[in-house]
Amino acid sequence: MADRAVHLVGSFPAESTEEAMRAMLAGTGGRLRTLPTGEVRRHELYILPIIEDLVNQGVLEAKRPMLSGAGHRTVHRLARDVESPSSTMDLGTYGRPRRRCRSSGSCAVRPSRGIAALAAAAPEGTRFGVHLCLGSKGNRTRAVPRSARPLVDLANAVARHWPSGRTLEFVHGPLSGVSHPPSDDPGFYAPLADLALPVGTAFYAGFVHESPDEDQQMRTLHMIEQALGRPVNAVASPCGSGRDSRELAEVHMARACALAVAE
């Protein structure tokens, strides 16, 4: 019997942190290596509660209201007496690049340096797991890659720039979207052969989805592992379950447990 773990990404549909954590423990049969909090206060609103907390702490302040397609929203900036992170670390470039990247490898350098800089700013000995999120809005996947190449290039770039003294425990790679089931084309997963994570860094494959049946998901797992050249360290959904129904979240956990022990 295979010995893969089950990984849950952040959010979970529950009324409290305790309820979420107990449900995740109960639903995964002891196969978790890490236990998230469930992010129960913010999962439906993405990062908005975090921004509100930073405003309340005096780190951010409102800059101006802005009219967007969804109506008015507030643009924030660092409070005037708060030191900019850019003065203490190189966070890379966030937002739109000035010019189109020639390859996913060149595109991966800037964000990977930013991720590594954030890790370097943490105390020595801190342990990290990195979730390479595709992003979604309204629980709809914002980007659907044509292959696993962008994921591999970004994961490898993160590994190359990772700071010493901080442990990169795992990289979670989404191989499908929350609204897009995983590909049934072996060629999609072929770039995983080039994944080069440090010794001791686990790879968690994010492909668990409700749309394919279990046999189809077994075939997807085999395609992923054949391309990778080894078993994945854990199976996971591509993102958190907080915007799903509780019933669907439990379906995902049960499916992940079945895949974790697949031969």
Rosetta blueprint (number, residue, H / E / L):
1 M L
2 A L
3 D L
4 R L
5 A E
6 V E
7 H E
8 L L
9 V L
10 G L
11 S E
12 F L
13 P L
14 A L
15 E L
16 S L
17 T H
18 E H
19 E H
20 A H
21 M H
22 R H
23 A H
24 M H
25 L H
26 A H
27 G H
28 T L
29 G L
30 G L
31 R L
32 L E
33 R L
34 T L
35 L L
36 P L
37 T L
38 G E
39 E L
40 V L
41 R L
42 R L
43 H L
44 E L
45 L L
46 Y L
47 I L
48 L H
49 P H
50 I H
51 I H
52 E H
53 D H
54 L H
55 V H
56 N H
57 Q L
58 G L
59 V L
60 L E
61 E E
62 A E
63 K E
64 R E
65 P E
66 M E
67 L E
68 S E
69 G L
70 A L
71 G E
72 H E
73 R E
74 T E
75 V E
76 H E
77 R E
78 L E
79 A L
80 R L
81 D L
82 V L
83 E L
84 S L
85 P H
86 S H
87 S H
88 T L
89 M L
90 D L
91 L L
92 G L
93 T L
94 Y L
95 G L
96 R L
97 P L
98 R L
99 R L
100 R L
101 C L
102 R L
103 S L
104 S H
105 G H
106 S H
107 C H
108 A H
109 V H
110 R H
111 P H
112 S H
113 R H
114 G H
115 I H
116 A H
117 A H
118 L H
119 A H
120 A H
121 A L
122 A L
123 P L
124 E L
125 G L
126 T L
127 R E
128 F E
129 G E
130 V E
131 H E
132 L L
133 C L
134 L L
135 G L
136 S E
137 K E
138 G L
139 N L
140 R E
141 T E
142 R L
143 A L
144 V L
145 P L
146 R L
147 S L
148 A L
149 R H
150 P H
151 L H
152 V H
153 D H
154 L H
155 A H
156 N H
157 A H
158 V H
159 A H
160 R H
161 H H
162 W L
163 P L
164 S L
165 G L
166 R L
167 T E
168 L E
169 E E
170 F E
171 V E
172 H E
173 G E
174 P E
175 L L
176 S L
177 G E
178 V L
179 S L
180 H E
181 P L
182 P L
183 S L
184 D L
185 D L
186 P H
187 G H
188 F H
189 Y H
190 A H
191 P H
192 L H
193 A H
194 D H
195 L L
196 A L
197 L L
198 P L
199 V L
200 G L
201 T L
202 A E
203 F E
204 Y E
205 A E
206 G E
207 F L
208 V L
209 H L
210 E L
211 S L
212 P L
213 D L
214 E H
215 D H
216 Q H
217 Q H
218 M H
219 R H
220 T H
221 L H
222 H H
223 M H
224 I H
225 E H
226 Q H
227 A H
228 L H
229 G L
230 R L
231 P L
232 V L
233 N L
234 A E
235 V E
236 A E
237 S L
238 P L
239 C L
240 G L
241 S L
242 G L
243 R L
244 D L
245 S L
246 R H
247 E H
248 L H
249 A H
250 E H
251 V H
252 H H
253 M H
254 A H
255 R H
256 A H
257 C H
258 A H
259 L H
260 A H
261 V L
262 A L
263 E L
